Amino acid sequence: MDVSPADPGTGLFTINPDSGILGIKATANPLLLNYETGPRTFTITVRAQDDDIAAKLADQADVTVTVENINELPRCVFHSTQAVAASF
């Protein structure tokens, strides 16, 4: 069976032809998958086709991928204090 994104759209996604698992391409632009700055949903058309030459059965369906927010670690800023000797 051949399974692939029939309409990859942004080119972010790939489908494993053996398992059918949808994944993110290693070359994908990470800014497009950022919850704060990028789109929050992607709709791609997935097409599956039987490799049997005689039957050539095929179908397709739209799949919506939703980007969810994660709790990112807070950024810590460290301030140092130094003692300075002064005479008046």
PDB file of N, CA, C and O in Angstrom:
ATOM      1  N   MET A   1       0.851  -1.174   0.000  1.00  0.00           N
ATOM      2  CA  MET A   1       0.000   0.000   0.000  1.00  0.00           C
ATOM      3  C   MET A   1       0.890   1.227   0.000  1.00  0.00           C
ATOM      4  O   MET A   1       1.913   1.248   0.685  1.00  0.00           O
ATOM      5  N   ASP A   2       0.527   2.224  -0.738  1.00  0.00           N
ATOM      6  CA  ASP A   2       1.227   3.490  -0.793  1.00  0.00           C
ATOM      7  C   ASP A   2       0.413   4.510  -0.024  1.00  0.00           C
ATOM      8  O   ASP A   2      -0.753   4.744  -0.341  1.00  0.00           O
ATOM      9  N   VAL A   3       1.022   5.123   0.994  1.00  0.00           N
ATOM     10  CA  VAL A   3       0.341   6.140   1.790  1.00  0.00           C
ATOM     11  C   VAL A   3       1.207   7.386   1.758  1.00  0.00           C
ATOM     12  O   VAL A   3       2.392   7.331   2.086  1.00  0.00           O
ATOM     13  N   SER A   4       0.623   8.505   1.366  1.00  0.00           N
ATOM     14  CA  SER A   4       1.405   9.732   1.287  1.00  0.00           C
ATOM     15  C   SER A   4       0.499  10.942   1.431  1.00  0.00           C
ATOM     16  O   SER A   4      -0.707  10.860   1.197  1.00  0.00           O
ATOM     17  N   PRO A   5       1.103  12.094   1.827  1.00  0.00           N
ATOM     18  CA  PRO A   5       0.300  13.321   1.810  1.00  0.00           C
ATOM     19  C   PRO A   5       0.014  13.689   0.360  1.00  0.00           C
ATOM     20  O   PRO A   5       0.936  13.965  -0.407  1.00  0.00           O
ATOM     21  N   ALA A   6      -1.244  13.693  -0.011  1.00  0.00           N
ATOM     22  CA  ALA A   6      -1.605  14.067  -1.377  1.00  0.00           C
ATOM     23  C   ALA A   6      -1.455  15.572  -1.566  1.00  0.00           C
ATOM     24  O   ALA A   6      -1.203  16.049  -2.672  1.00  0.00           O
ATOM     25  N   ASP A   7      -1.612  16.311  -0.474  1.00  0.00           N
ATOM     26  CA  ASP A   7      -1.477  17.760  -0.504  1.00  0.00           C
ATOM     27  C   ASP A   7      -0.634  18.159   0.693  1.00  0.00           C
ATOM     28  O   ASP A   7      -1.182  18.481   1.747  1.00  0.00           O
ATOM     29  N   PRO A   8       0.709  18.145   0.557  1.00  0.00           N
ATOM     30  CA  PRO A   8       1.545  18.426   1.714  1.00  0.00           C
ATOM     31  C   PRO A   8       1.463  19.852   2.217  1.00  0.00           C
ATOM     32  O   PRO A   8       1.937  20.137   3.317  1.00  0.00           O
ATOM     33  N   GLY A   9       0.879  20.755   1.451  1.00  0.00           N
ATOM     34  CA  GLY A   9       0.692  22.129   1.921  1.00  0.00           C
ATOM     35  C   GLY A   9       2.016  22.809   2.211  1.00  0.00           C
ATOM     36  O   GLY A   9       2.720  23.223   1.290  1.00  0.00           O
ATOM     37  N   THR A  10       2.352  22.925   3.467  1.00  0.00           N
ATOM     38  CA  THR A  10       3.562  23.628   3.874  1.00  0.00           C
ATOM     39  C   THR A  10       4.812  22.780   3.756  1.00  0.00           C
ATOM     40  O   THR A  10       5.915  23.287   3.964  1.00  0.00           O
ATOM     41  N   GLY A  11       4.677  21.513   3.431  1.00  0.00           N
ATOM     42  CA  GLY A  11       5.826  20.640   3.343  1.00  0.00           C
ATOM     43  C   GLY A  11       6.384  20.242   4.696  1.00  0.00           C
ATOM     44  O   GLY A  11       7.538  19.827   4.793  1.00  0.00           O
ATOM     45  N   LEU A  12       5.583  20.361   5.736  1.00  0.00           N
ATOM     46  CA  LEU A  12       6.024  20.032   7.096  1.00  0.00           C
ATOM     47  C   LEU A  12       5.932  18.555   7.412  1.00  0.00           C
ATOM     48  O   LEU A  12       6.673  18.050   8.256  1.00  0.00           O
ATOM     49  N   PHE A  13       5.033  17.860   6.742  1.00  0.00           N
ATOM     50  CA  PHE A  13       4.681  16.512   7.178  1.00  0.00           C
ATOM     51  C   PHE A  13       5.145  15.444   6.207  1.00  0.00           C
ATOM     52  O   PHE A  13       5.294  15.673   5.006  1.00  0.00           O
ATOM     53  N   THR A  14       5.366  14.267   6.774  1.00  0.00           N
ATOM     54  CA  THR A  14       5.719  13.092   6.000  1.00  0.00           C
ATOM     55  C   THR A  14       4.946  11.908   6.562  1.00  0.00           C
ATOM     56  O   THR A  14       4.524  11.929   7.718  1.00  0.00           O
ATOM     57  N   ILE A  15       4.763  10.894   5.761  1.00  0.00           N
ATOM     58  CA  ILE A  15       4.071   9.693   6.222  1.00  0.00           C
ATOM     59  C   ILE A  15       4.971   8.495   5.958  1.00  0.00           C
ATOM     60  O   ILE A  15       5.470   8.313   4.848  1.00  0.00           O
ATOM     61  N   ASN A  16       5.174   7.686   6.983  1.00  0.00           N
ATOM     62  CA  ASN A  16       5.959   6.471   6.843  1.00  0.00           C
ATOM     63  C   ASN A  16       5.182   5.508   5.947  1.00  0.00           C
ATOM     64  O   ASN A  16       4.058   5.137   6.285  1.00  0.00           O
ATOM     65  N   PRO A  17       5.748   5.097   4.818  1.00  0.00           N
ATOM     66  CA  PRO A  17       4.997   4.248   3.890  1.00  0.00           C
ATOM     67  C   PRO A  17       4.715   2.846   4.429  1.00  0.00           C
ATOM     68  O   PRO A  17       3.800   2.176   3.949  1.00  0.00           O
ATOM     69  N   ASP A  18       5.476   2.399   5.407  1.00  0.00           N
ATOM     70  CA  ASP A  18       5.255   1.060   5.964  1.00  0.00           C
ATOM     71  C   ASP A  18       4.216   1.062   7.080  1.00  0.00           C
ATOM     72  O   ASP A  18       3.364   0.176   7.147  1.00  0.00           O
ATOM     73  N   SER A  19       4.293   2.074   7.964  1.00  0.00           N
ATOM     74  CA  SER A  19       3.398   2.095   9.126  1.00  0.00           C
ATOM     75  C   SER A  19       2.202   3.024   8.948  1.00  0.00           C
ATOM     76  O   SER A  19       1.178   2.856   9.610  1.00  0.00           O
ATOM     77  N   GLY A  20       2.330   4.008   8.051  1.00  0.00           N
ATOM     78  CA  GLY A  20       1.263   4.994   7.885  1.00  0.00           C
ATOM     79  C   GLY A  20       1.287   6.081   8.945  1.00  0.00           C
ATOM     80  O   GLY A  20       0.354   6.880   9.021  1.00  0.00           O
ATOM     81  N   ILE A  21       2.337   6.134   9.771  1.00  0.00           N
ATOM     82  CA  ILE A  21       2.421   7.134  10.843  1.00  0.00           C
ATOM     83  C   ILE A  21       2.808   8.489  10.257  1.00  0.00           C
ATOM     84  O   ILE A  21       3.776   8.610   9.507  1.00  0.00           O
ATOM     85  N   LEU A  22       2.028   9.498  10.618  1.00  0.00           N
ATOM     86  CA  LEU A  22       2.274  10.870  10.186  1.00  0.00           C
ATOM     87  C   LEU A  22       3.352  11.468  11.077  1.00  0.00           C
ATOM     88  O   LEU A  22       3.275  11.362  12.301  1.00  0.00           O
ATOM     89  N   GLY A  23       4.348  12.092  10.478  1.00  0.00           N
ATOM     90  CA  GLY A  23       5.434  12.691  11.246  1.00  0.00           C
ATOM     91  C   GLY A  23       5.785  14.067  10.708  1.00  0.00           C
ATOM     92  O   GLY A  23       5.199  14.543   9.736  1.00  0.00           O
ATOM     93  N   ILE A  24       6.743  14.686  11.354  1.00  0.00           N
ATOM     94  CA  ILE A  24       7.226  16.009  10.952  1.00  0.00           C
ATOM     95  C   ILE A  24       8.569  15.817  10.254  1.00  0.00           C
ATOM     96  O   ILE A  24       9.441  15.109  10.757  1.00  0.00           O
ATOM     97  N   LYS A  25       8.729  16.443   9.109  1.00  0.00           N
ATOM     98  CA  LYS A  25       9.982  16.328   8.371  1.00  0.00           C
ATOM     99  C   LYS A  25      11.118  16.967   9.162  1.00  0.00           C
ATOM    100  O   LYS A  25      10.921  17.968   9.851  1.00  0.00           O
ATOM    101  N   ALA A  26      12.293  16.386   9.056  1.00  0.00           N
ATOM    102  CA  ALA A  26      13.466  16.923   9.744  1.00  0.00           C
ATOM    103  C   ALA A  26      13.822  18.307   9.221  1.00  0.00           C
ATOM    104  O   ALA A  26      14.446  19.095   9.932  1.00  0.00           O
ATOM    105  N   THR A  27      13.436  18.610   7.999  1.00  0.00           N
ATOM    106  CA  THR A  27      13.758  19.904   7.395  1.00  0.00           C
ATOM    107  C   THR A  27      12.659  20.947   7.613  1.00  0.00           C
ATOM    108  O   THR A  27      12.723  22.036   7.043  1.00  0.00           O
ATOM    109  N   ALA A  28      11.663  20.628   8.422  1.00  0.00           N
ATOM    110  CA  ALA A  28      10.541  21.548   8.644  1.00  0.00           C
ATOM    111  C   ALA A  28      11.005  22.808   9.364  1.00  0.00           C
ATOM    112  O   ALA A  28      11.884  22.760  10.225  1.00  0.00           O
ATOM    113  N   ASN A  29      10.409  23.920   9.004  1.00  0.00           N
ATOM    114  CA  ASN A  29      10.702  25.192   9.655  1.00  0.00           C
ATOM    115  C   ASN A  29      10.076  25.180  11.050  1.00  0.00           C
ATOM    116  O   ASN A  29       8.851  25.138  11.162  1.00  0.00           O
ATOM    117  N   PRO A  30      10.890  25.216  12.127  1.00  0.00           N
ATOM    118  CA  PRO A  30      10.328  25.131  13.478  1.00  0.00           C
ATOM    119  C   PRO A  30       9.417  26.303  13.834  1.00  0.00           C
ATOM    120  O   PRO A  30       8.568  26.170  14.715  1.00  0.00           O
ATOM    121  N   LEU A  31       9.575  27.445  13.171  1.00  0.00           N
ATOM    122  CA  LEU A  31       8.713  28.592  13.464  1.00  0.00           C
ATOM    123  C   LEU A  31       7.268  28.322  13.064  1.00  0.00           C
ATOM    124  O   LEU A  31       6.345  28.897  13.640  1.00  0.00           O
ATOM    125  N   LEU A  32       7.070  27.449  12.077  1.00  0.00           N
ATOM    126  CA  LEU A  32       5.708  27.123  11.668  1.00  0.00           C
ATOM    127  C   LEU A  32       5.001  26.233  12.682  1.00  0.00           C
ATOM    128  O   LEU A  32       3.775  26.128  12.669  1.00  0.00           O
ATOM    129  N   LEU A  33       5.773  25.587  13.568  1.00  0.00           N
ATOM    130  CA  LEU A  33       5.181  24.710  14.574  1.00  0.00           C
ATOM    131  C   LEU A  33       5.208  25.338  15.965  1.00  0.00           C
ATOM    132  O   LEU A  33       5.044  24.642  16.967  1.00  0.00           O
ATOM    133  N   ASN A  34       5.412  26.640  16.024  1.00  0.00           N
ATOM    134  CA  ASN A  34       5.440  27.353  17.294  1.00  0.00           C
ATOM    135  C   ASN A  34       4.029  27.822  17.629  1.00  0.00           C
ATOM    136  O   ASN A  34       3.411  28.538  16.841  1.00  0.00           O
ATOM    137  N   TYR A  35       3.520  27.426  18.780  1.00  0.00           N
ATOM    138  CA  TYR A  35       2.151  27.751  19.182  1.00  0.00           C
ATOM    139  C   TYR A  35       1.914  29.256  19.221  1.00  0.00           C
ATOM    140  O   TYR A  35       0.850  29.735  18.828  1.00  0.00           O
ATOM    141  N   GLU A  36       2.921  30.004  19.703  1.00  0.00           N
ATOM    142  CA  GLU A  36       2.749  31.448  19.862  1.00  0.00           C
ATOM    143  C   GLU A  36       2.815  32.215  18.541  1.00  0.00           C
ATOM    144  O   GLU A  36       2.140  33.234  18.390  1.00  0.00           O
ATOM    145  N   THR A  37       3.615  31.744  17.585  1.00  0.00           N
ATOM    146  CA  THR A  37       3.839  32.534  16.375  1.00  0.00           C
ATOM    147  C   THR A  37       3.282  31.916  15.099  1.00  0.00           C
ATOM    148  O   THR A  37       3.005  32.635  14.140  1.00  0.00           O
ATOM    149  N   GLY A  38       3.117  30.614  15.071  1.00  0.00           N
ATOM    150  CA  GLY A  38       2.689  29.955  13.833  1.00  0.00           C
ATOM    151  C   GLY A  38       1.211  29.640  13.834  1.00  0.00           C
ATOM    152  O   GLY A  38       0.509  29.920  14.806  1.00  0.00           O
ATOM    153  N   PRO A  39       0.738  29.061  12.750  1.00  0.00           N
ATOM    154  CA  PRO A  39      -0.658  28.618  12.723  1.00  0.00           C
ATOM    155  C   PRO A  39      -0.870  27.498  13.735  1.00  0.00           C
ATOM    156  O   PRO A  39       0.054  26.740  14.032  1.00  0.00           O
ATOM    157  N   ARG A  40      -2.066  27.397  14.255  1.00  0.00           N
ATOM    158  CA  ARG A  40      -2.345  26.395  15.287  1.00  0.00           C
ATOM    159  C   ARG A  40      -2.961  25.129  14.727  1.00  0.00           C
ATOM    160  O   ARG A  40      -3.031  24.120  15.429  1.00  0.00           O
ATOM    161  N   THR A  41      -3.408  25.154  13.488  1.00  0.00           N
ATOM    162  CA  THR A  41      -3.927  23.935  12.856  1.00  0.00           C
ATOM    163  C   THR A  41      -3.424  23.849  11.419  1.00  0.00           C
ATOM    164  O   THR A  41      -3.208  24.858  10.748  1.00  0.00           O
ATOM    165  N   PHE A  42      -3.248  22.628  10.981  1.00  0.00           N
ATOM    166  CA  PHE A  42      -2.875  22.337   9.601  1.00  0.00           C
ATOM    167  C   PHE A  42      -3.809  21.248   9.108  1.00  0.00           C
ATOM    168  O   PHE A  42      -4.064  20.280   9.825  1.00  0.00           O
ATOM    169  N   THR A  43      -4.317  21.391   7.907  1.00  0.00           N
ATOM    170  CA  THR A  43      -5.139  20.352   7.308  1.00  0.00           C
ATOM    171  C   THR A  43      -4.416  19.848   6.067  1.00  0.00           C
ATOM    172  O   THR A  43      -4.103  20.616   5.157  1.00  0.00           O
ATOM    173  N   ILE A  44      -4.158  18.547   6.048  1.00  0.00           N
ATOM    174  CA  ILE A  44      -3.514  17.940   4.888  1.00  0.00           C
ATOM    175  C   ILE A  44      -4.409  16.820   4.368  1.00  0.00           C
ATOM    176  O   ILE A  44      -5.176  16.217   5.119  1.00  0.00           O
ATOM    177  N   THR A  45      -4.297  16.559   3.092  1.00  0.00           N
ATOM    178  CA  THR A  45      -5.036  15.467   2.479  1.00  0.00           C
ATOM    179  C   THR A  45      -4.100  14.265   2.389  1.00  0.00           C
ATOM    180  O   THR A  45      -3.020  14.345   1.803  1.00  0.00           O
ATOM    181  N   VAL A  46      -4.533  13.154   2.978  1.00  0.00           N
ATOM    182  CA  VAL A  46      -3.744  11.925   2.958  1.00  0.00           C
ATOM    183  C   VAL A  46      -4.377  10.976   1.959  1.00  0.00           C
ATOM    184  O   VAL A  46      -5.587  10.751   1.970  1.00  0.00           O
ATOM    185  N   ARG A  47      -3.537  10.423   1.094  1.00  0.00           N
ATOM    186  CA  ARG A  47      -4.018   9.510   0.060  1.00  0.00           C
ATOM    187  C   ARG A  47      -3.388   8.141   0.275  1.00  0.00           C
ATOM    188  O   ARG A  47      -2.180   8.029   0.486  1.00  0.00           O
ATOM    189  N   ALA A  48      -4.216   7.105   0.220  1.00  0.00           N
ATOM    190  CA  ALA A  48      -3.745   5.714   0.319  1.00  0.00           C
ATOM    191  C   ALA A  48      -4.129   4.986  -0.959  1.00  0.00           C
ATOM    192  O   ALA A  48      -5.239   5.134  -1.470  1.00  0.00           O
ATOM    193  N   GLN A  49      -3.185   4.196  -1.466  1.00  0.00           N
ATOM    194  CA  GLN A  49      -3.442   3.466  -2.708  1.00  0.00           C
ATOM    195  C   GLN A  49      -2.878   2.062  -2.593  1.00  0.00           C
ATOM    196  O   GLN A  49      -1.757   1.859  -2.127  1.00  0.00           O
ATOM    197  N   ASP A  50      -3.681   1.095  -3.030  1.00  0.00           N
ATOM    198  CA  ASP A  50      -3.266  -0.305  -3.057  1.00  0.00           C
ATOM    199  C   ASP A  50      -2.263  -0.495  -4.183  1.00  0.00           C
ATOM    200  O   ASP A  50      -2.463   0.009  -5.288  1.00  0.00           O
ATOM    201  N   ASP A  51      -1.190  -1.218  -3.908  1.00  0.00           N
ATOM    202  CA  ASP A  51      -0.170  -1.463  -4.921  1.00  0.00           C
ATOM    203  C   ASP A  51      -0.553  -2.573  -5.908  1.00  0.00           C
ATOM    204  O   ASP A  51       0.187  -2.838  -6.856  1.00  0.00           O
ATOM    205  N   ASP A  52      -1.684  -3.211  -5.693  1.00  0.00           N
ATOM    206  CA  ASP A  52      -2.140  -4.261  -6.607  1.00  0.00           C
ATOM    207  C   ASP A  52      -2.436  -3.641  -7.972  1.00  0.00           C
ATOM    208  O   ASP A  52      -3.284  -2.756  -8.085  1.00  0.00           O
ATOM    209  N   ILE A  53      -1.750  -4.097  -8.985  1.00  0.00           N
ATOM    210  CA  ILE A  53      -1.881  -3.511 -10.318  1.00  0.00           C
ATOM    211  C   ILE A  53      -3.295  -3.674 -10.863  1.00  0.00           C
ATOM    212  O   ILE A  53      -3.801  -2.774 -11.532  1.00  0.00           O
ATOM    213  N   ALA A  54      -3.941  -4.804 -10.589  1.00  0.00           N
ATOM    214  CA  ALA A  54      -5.274  -5.063 -11.141  1.00  0.00           C
ATOM    215  C   ALA A  54      -6.347  -4.206 -10.474  1.00  0.00           C
ATOM    216  O   ALA A  54      -7.201  -3.648 -11.162  1.00  0.00           O
ATOM    217  N   ALA A  55      -6.316  -4.093  -9.154  1.00  0.00           N
ATOM    218  CA  ALA A  55      -7.399  -3.416  -8.442  1.00  0.00           C
ATOM    219  C   ALA A  55      -7.229  -1.899  -8.411  1.00  0.00           C
ATOM    220  O   ALA A  55      -8.173  -1.167  -8.707  1.00  0.00           O
ATOM    221  N   LYS A  56      -6.051  -1.425  -8.061  1.00  0.00           N
ATOM    222  CA  LYS A  56      -5.778   0.003  -7.923  1.00  0.00           C
ATOM    223  C   LYS A  56      -6.831   0.707  -7.065  1.00  0.00           C
ATOM    224  O   LYS A  56      -7.379   1.738  -7.452  1.00  0.00           O
ATOM    225  N   LEU A  57      -7.099   0.133  -5.904  1.00  0.00           N
ATOM    226  CA  LEU A  57      -8.018   0.768  -4.974  1.00  0.00           C
ATOM    227  C   LEU A  57      -7.318   1.943  -4.313  1.00  0.00           C
ATOM    228  O   LEU A  57      -6.148   1.845  -3.941  1.00  0.00           O
ATOM    229  N   ALA A  58      -8.032   3.054  -4.166  1.00  0.00           N
ATOM    230  CA  ALA A  58      -7.444   4.246  -3.566  1.00  0.00           C
ATOM    231  C   ALA A  58      -8.518   5.050  -2.860  1.00  0.00           C
ATOM    232  O   ALA A  58      -9.699   4.983  -3.201  1.00  0.00           O
ATOM    233  N   ASP A  59      -8.088   5.796  -1.887  1.00  0.00           N
ATOM    234  CA  ASP A  59      -8.995   6.703  -1.187  1.00  0.00           C
ATOM    235  C   ASP A  59      -8.158   7.804  -0.565  1.00  0.00           C
ATOM    236  O   ASP A  59      -6.937   7.688  -0.461  1.00  0.00           O
ATOM    237  N   GLN A  60      -8.816   8.863  -0.155  1.00  0.00           N
ATOM    238  CA  GLN A  60      -8.118   9.948   0.515  1.00  0.00           C
ATOM    239  C   GLN A  60      -9.006  10.549   1.585  1.00  0.00           C
ATOM    240  O   GLN A  60     -10.230  10.424   1.542  1.00  0.00           O
ATOM    241  N   ALA A  61      -8.374  11.199   2.542  1.00  0.00           N
ATOM    242  CA  ALA A  61      -9.109  11.830   3.636  1.00  0.00           C
ATOM    243  C   ALA A  61      -8.328  13.037   4.117  1.00  0.00           C
ATOM    244  O   ALA A  61      -7.100  13.070   4.029  1.00  0.00           O
ATOM    245  N   ASP A  62      -9.042  14.023   4.623  1.00  0.00           N
ATOM    246  CA  ASP A  62      -8.397  15.189   5.221  1.00  0.00           C
ATOM    247  C   ASP A  62      -8.053  14.873   6.670  1.00  0.00           C
ATOM    248  O   ASP A  62      -8.859  14.303   7.405  1.00  0.00           O
ATOM    249  N   VAL A  63      -6.847  15.251   7.067  1.00  0.00           N
ATOM    250  CA  VAL A  63      -6.381  15.070   8.437  1.00  0.00           C
ATOM    251  C   VAL A  63      -6.027  16.447   8.973  1.00  0.00           C
ATOM    252  O   VAL A  63      -5.296  17.201   8.331  1.00  0.00           O
ATOM    253  N   THR A  64      -6.545  16.774  10.152  1.00  0.00           N
ATOM    254  CA  THR A  64      -6.231  18.043  10.789  1.00  0.00           C
ATOM    255  C   THR A  64      -5.230  17.804  11.903  1.00  0.00           C
ATOM    256  O   THR A  64      -5.459  16.988  12.796  1.00  0.00           O
ATOM    257  N   VAL A  65      -4.114  18.528  11.842  1.00  0.00           N
ATOM    258  CA  VAL A  65      -3.076  18.460  12.864  1.00  0.00           C
ATOM    259  C   VAL A  65      -3.176  19.734  13.685  1.00  0.00           C
ATOM    260  O   VAL A  65      -3.143  20.836  13.138  1.00  0.00           O
ATOM    261  N   THR A  66      -3.299  19.584  15.002  1.00  0.00           N
ATOM    262  CA  THR A  66      -3.417  20.727  15.900  1.00  0.00           C
ATOM    263  C   THR A  66      -2.130  20.888  16.703  1.00  0.00           C
ATOM    264  O   THR A  66      -1.651  19.940  17.324  1.00  0.00           O
ATOM    265  N   VAL A  67      -1.578  22.100  16.684  1.00  0.00           N
ATOM    266  CA  VAL A  67      -0.385  22.416  17.478  1.00  0.00           C
ATOM    267  C   VAL A  67      -0.875  22.861  18.849  1.00  0.00           C
ATOM    268  O   VAL A  67      -1.676  23.788  18.963  1.00  0.00           O
ATOM    269  N   GLU A  68      -0.385  22.192  19.885  1.00  0.00           N
ATOM    270  CA  GLU A  68      -0.796  22.532  21.244  1.00  0.00           C
ATOM    271  C   GLU A  68       0.315  23.266  21.978  1.00  0.00           C
ATOM    272  O   GLU A  68       1.493  23.115  21.654  1.00  0.00           O
ATOM    273  N   ASN A  69      -0.063  24.046  22.951  1.00  0.00           N
ATOM    274  CA  ASN A  69       0.884  24.797  23.754  1.00  0.00           C
ATOM    275  C   ASN A  69       1.487  23.887  24.819  1.00  0.00           C
ATOM    276  O   ASN A  69       0.813  23.005  25.349  1.00  0.00           O
ATOM    277  N   ILE A  70       2.750  24.107  25.122  1.00  0.00           N
ATOM    278  CA  ILE A  70       3.392  23.378  26.208  1.00  0.00           C
ATOM    279  C   ILE A  70       3.870  24.386  27.237  1.00  0.00           C
ATOM    280  O   ILE A  70       4.076  25.558  26.922  1.00  0.00           O
ATOM    281  N   ASN A  71       4.043  23.932  28.448  1.00  0.00           N
ATOM    282  CA  ASN A  71       4.546  24.795  29.498  1.00  0.00           C
ATOM    283  C   ASN A  71       6.062  24.837  29.380  1.00  0.00           C
ATOM    284  O   ASN A  71       6.759  23.893  29.754  1.00  0.00           O
ATOM    285  N   GLU A  72       6.552  25.938  28.857  1.00  0.00           N
ATOM    286  CA  GLU A  72       7.986  26.076  28.668  1.00  0.00           C
ATOM    287  C   GLU A  72       8.641  26.478  29.984  1.00  0.00           C
ATOM    288  O   GLU A  72       8.029  27.139  30.823  1.00  0.00           O
ATOM    289  N   LEU A  73       9.868  26.076  30.146  1.00  0.00           N
ATOM    290  CA  LEU A  73      10.594  26.424  31.358  1.00  0.00           C
ATOM    291  C   LEU A  73      10.779  27.934  31.449  1.00  0.00           C
ATOM    292  O   LEU A  73      11.085  28.583  30.450  1.00  0.00           O
ATOM    293  N   PRO A  74      10.595  28.493  32.638  1.00  0.00           N
ATOM    294  CA  PRO A  74      10.818  29.940  32.774  1.00  0.00           C
ATOM    295  C   PRO A  74      12.298  30.258  32.611  1.00  0.00           C
ATOM    296  O   PRO A  74      13.167  29.442  32.922  1.00  0.00           O
ATOM    297  N   ARG A  75      12.556  31.429  32.132  1.00  0.00           N
ATOM    298  CA  ARG A  75      13.939  31.869  31.982  1.00  0.00           C
ATOM    299  C   ARG A  75      14.385  32.505  33.290  1.00  0.00           C
ATOM    300  O   ARG A  75      13.687  33.350  33.850  1.00  0.00           O
ATOM    301  N   CYS A  76      15.522  32.103  33.760  1.00  0.00           N
ATOM    302  CA  CYS A  76      16.055  32.630  35.014  1.00  0.00           C
ATOM    303  C   CYS A  76      17.145  33.647  34.703  1.00  0.00           C
ATOM    304  O   CYS A  76      18.006  33.428  33.851  1.00  0.00           O
ATOM    305  N   VAL A  77      17.082  34.748  35.411  1.00  0.00           N
ATOM    306  CA  VAL A  77      18.111  35.770  35.288  1.00  0.00           C
ATOM    307  C   VAL A  77      18.777  35.880  36.640  1.00  0.00           C
ATOM    308  O   VAL A  77      18.117  36.130  37.648  1.00  0.00           O
ATOM    309  N   PHE A  78      20.070  35.696  36.663  1.00  0.00           N
ATOM    310  CA  PHE A  78      20.802  35.771  37.913  1.00  0.00           C
ATOM    311  C   PHE A  78      21.491  37.123  38.012  1.00  0.00           C
ATOM    312  O   PHE A  78      22.151  37.571  37.074  1.00  0.00           O
ATOM    313  N   HIS A  79      21.330  37.758  39.149  1.00  0.00           N
ATOM    314  CA  HIS A  79      21.986  39.030  39.417  1.00  0.00           C
ATOM    315  C   HIS A  79      23.047  38.779  40.483  1.00  0.00           C
ATOM    316  O   HIS A  79      22.800  38.081  41.466  1.00  0.00           O
ATOM    317  N   SER A  80      24.191  39.338  40.285  1.00  0.00           N
ATOM    318  CA  SER A  80      25.224  39.179  41.309  1.00  0.00           C
ATOM    319  C   SER A  80      25.411  40.513  42.013  1.00  0.00           C
ATOM    320  O   SER A  80      25.262  41.581  41.420  1.00  0.00           O
ATOM    321  N   THR A  81      25.734  40.422  43.262  1.00  0.00           N
ATOM    322  CA  THR A  81      26.039  41.629  44.030  1.00  0.00           C
ATOM    323  C   THR A  81      27.475  41.550  44.465  1.00  0.00           C
ATOM    324  O   THR A  81      27.980  40.482  44.813  1.00  0.00           O
ATOM    325  N   GLN A  82      28.121  42.676  44.443  1.00  0.00           N
ATOM    326  CA  GLN A  82      29.513  42.729  44.859  1.00  0.00           C
ATOM    327  C   GLN A  82      29.664  43.791  45.924  1.00  0.00           C
ATOM    328  O   GLN A  82      29.049  44.855  45.851  1.00  0.00           O
ATOM    329  N   ALA A  83      30.473  43.499  46.896  1.00  0.00           N
ATOM    330  CA  ALA A  83      30.769  44.496  47.932  1.00  0.00           C
ATOM    331  C   ALA A  83      31.956  45.335  47.465  1.00  0.00           C
ATOM    332  O   ALA A  83      32.960  44.817  46.978  1.00  0.00           O
ATOM    333  N   VAL A  84      31.808  46.620  47.627  1.00  0.00           N
ATOM    334  CA  VAL A  84      32.872  47.528  47.217  1.00  0.00           C
ATOM    335  C   VAL A  84      33.297  48.323  48.439  1.00  0.00           C
ATOM    336  O   VAL A  84      32.468  48.908  49.137  1.00  0.00           O
ATOM    337  N   ALA A  85      34.575  48.334  48.682  1.00  0.00           N
ATOM    338  CA  ALA A  85      35.101  49.097  49.831  1.00  0.00           C
ATOM    339  C   ALA A  85      35.140  50.583  49.440  1.00  0.00           C
ATOM    340  O   ALA A  85      35.649  50.951  48.382  1.00  0.00           O
ATOM    341  N   ALA A  86      34.606  51.395  50.296  1.00  0.00           N
ATOM    342  CA  ALA A  86      34.611  52.842  50.036  1.00  0.00           C
ATOM    343  C   ALA A  86      35.081  53.578  51.280  1.00  0.00           C
ATOM    344  O   ALA A  86      34.791  53.168  52.404  1.00  0.00           O
ATOM    345  N   SER A  87      35.777  54.618  51.079  1.00  0.00           N
ATOM    346  CA  SER A  87      36.180  55.458  52.221  1.00  0.00           C
ATOM    347  C   SER A  87      35.669  56.871  51.990  1.00  0.00           C
ATOM    348  O   SER A  87      35.727  57.399  50.880  1.00  0.00           O
ATOM    349  N   PHE A  88      35.166  57.470  53.065  1.00  0.00           N
ATOM    350  CA  PHE A  88      34.602  58.815  52.949  1.00  0.00           C
ATOM    351  C   PHE A  88      35.425  59.789  53.734  1.00  0.00           C
ATOM    352  O   PHE A  88      35.112  60.979  53.763  1.00  0.00           O
TER     353      PHE A  88
END
